């Protein structure tokens, strides 16, 4: 969430930055926030002044009563009663104004960093790096949704039977490959200094607001009505919320956490080639990395996190490209996002497998996540997160890119985890 003081002080920068997202009526939205803020400050000032007058009158009434000046005391009591009613009315108006201001602020996305290109969607993203050779497959190569049937390793029909579309069942070597990838990603993160966290996979409403999934993505999250809880769309939500309402010391920074969780998303898209098989699911596994950094360190950290995700893809022998997302394709919370996409040889298309984002103070402001520096000054921190990695499309690319007439070759880095070299 943007800070009102920042909007007041840097109105034009905020508007111009948000225009990179190609938002409609952004000037009106920002002006509405400033008007609500002015109304709130005026009401607060008036309330404070009236309360100060009431406090003075209370002292005067006591002194007058002691000195026997009952008539003057009664006059001040009458004025105090008027003030109490006015203050109560002002307090109700102030609460409503603050509520409207908060709602208006929640509706404004983060301001893109200056290097983020303007654009309305995926076509406006910039490819900043590409690595690896696109594999040439044999004549009878199949897409992964056919391979999983051929080798009986993932079953969508069973998933539909017990849950519904978008909930696959992993079997045999398919389940072992899934577990191998999770353990590989966690082990690699530990080598890079990340502390493993195993968080809950349901969160309360405050956690959803803290990291910005609410109210922006309410329709995309599974909701448990009776308990007012949400199934997590990513481990970012519970792991980052560990630090909600926390003031960290200088010595506790930086924070580096990693967590594996299943993830749940209601919007899995309509049926078609672009969402077939593992390309888009309602439930999927993901290993997430989260960092909390001082503001001056966060963009170097973003580059380091990207480099780490790229190293995972290279160890898995997958051709990939790194994209700098344009303003219109970034997530609501992000100030800058890089996507990593792997090439799926049988589908002849790029598949997103990771997003690495810097949220700057946007989440920290919602979370009230701050740190106290050595001079004793308290300020907001920067939060960052990245998929390292999301499994379904990684599995799809491994299956498709490594298929041979004899079977599917397992990347060498995973063999110690799977304890087999080929799926046949």
Helices and strands as residue ranges (DSSP letters): H 4-9, H 11-18, G 19-21, H 26-66, H 70-106, G 122-124, E 126-131, H 144-150, E 154-155, H 156-162, E 169-170, H 172-191, E 195-196, E 202-204, H 205-211, G 218-220, E 223-224, G 225-227, E 229-231, H 235-241, E 247-249, G 250-252, E 255-264, G 273-275, G 277-279, E 283-293, G 295-297, H 298-315, E 320-324, G 327-329, E 336-344, E 349-358, H 362-367, E 370-372, E 378-380, E 382-390, H 391-401, E 403-404, E 407-409, H 412-418, E 422-423
